[in-house]
């Protein structure tokens, strides 16, 4: 019970089964141990946001010179550092603020994702319309994760053994391909190989959202059968 006499909310189960989870956890634990006391989780959250701004700026500036893509790659590392470490540091120091942290972290995640994907679409490598399909797929999966917290008490941080860190690694690889391959010629209509990759990933996320929605609905239907 809290001081108001209301029952405390049950803890949210964090489900994280991505490929690099164990290695990443060891790295984050070590960083938490050496982090200066003056560094706070909020500072790390906004560091992650700054990383997303760098990613956006790099893609936008790549229209002038491909070397700006290195700024985007650096931005991904800054974003990982802040976004992955803020909650880890709060839990390590036992200073969690569950509602505040959940709200701020996921609000920043949504804005950061918008910056990254729109930045890709504003570059000369991927059509904006294609990038927006990928953004729609990612946001649908985010909606599913947030709904699962409410109806299942589970915060799923990975799907099909992939999570935010794997996604950043894929985007870094995509950005390196942009740099070394240059602007590709269209191979299907007006779409080049980068368009097909980004658009295919977006459609895959939309399909995964539909599949996860059906799976969760069946689970809930069993747990809450129709009333006569």
Residue, then its C-alpha position, 0 to 999 in steps of 0.5 A: x500500500x502507498x501513503x494514500x492507502x491505495x494498493x501499489x501497481x503490480x510491477x511490469x515484467x520486462x521481456x528482453x530476448x534480443x541477440x546482444x542482450x547479455x553482452x549489452x547488459x555486461x557493458x551497461x552494468x560496467x558503465x553504471x559502476x563507473x558513471x560519475x555521481x553527477x550524471x543523472x538518468x535525465x541527463x542520459x535521456x537527453x543525451x540520447x535525444x541529442x544523438x537522434x538530432x545528430x543522426x537527423x542532421x547527418x542524413x539531411x547534410x548528406x545531400x551536400x556531401x556524403x561524408x556527413x553520413x559519418x555524423x549520423x553513424x556517430x549519432x547512433x552511438x550517442x543515442x545508444x549510450x543515452x537511451x540504453x543507460x538512463x533506465x539502467x543507471x536509475x535501476x542500478x542506483x535504486x532511484x527509479x521513478x516508474x511513472x515519470x521514467x516510463x512516460x519520459x523515456x517512451x516519449x523521447x523514444x517516439x520523437x527520436x525515432x521520428x527524427x531518425x526515420x524522417x532524416x533517412x527519408x530526407x536524404x537523397x538515398x531513400x524516398x520520404x514516402x518509403x521511409x514513412x512506411x517504416x516509421x508507421x511500422x515502428x510506431x504500430x509496434x510501439x503501440x502494441x508494446x504499450x498496450x501489452x503493458x496495460x492488458x498483460x503487465x508485460x513490457x516487451x523490448x524485443x521481437x524475433x530476437x531483435x530489439x533497439x540495439x539490433x535495429x541501430x546496428x542495422x541502420x548503421x550498416x545501412x548508412x555505411x552502405x549508403x556511403x560506400x555504394x553511393x546513390x543507387x539507380x532505381x531497380x523497381x520503378x522509381x525505387x532503388x535498393x535502399x528504398x526496397x530495404x527500408x520499405x520492406x522492413x516497414x512492411x515487415x513491421x506492419x505484418x508483425x504488428x498484425x500477427x502480434x495483435x492476433x496472438x495477444x487477442x487470442x490469449x486475452x480471449x482465453x483468459x477472459x471468455x465470453x460471459x453468458 
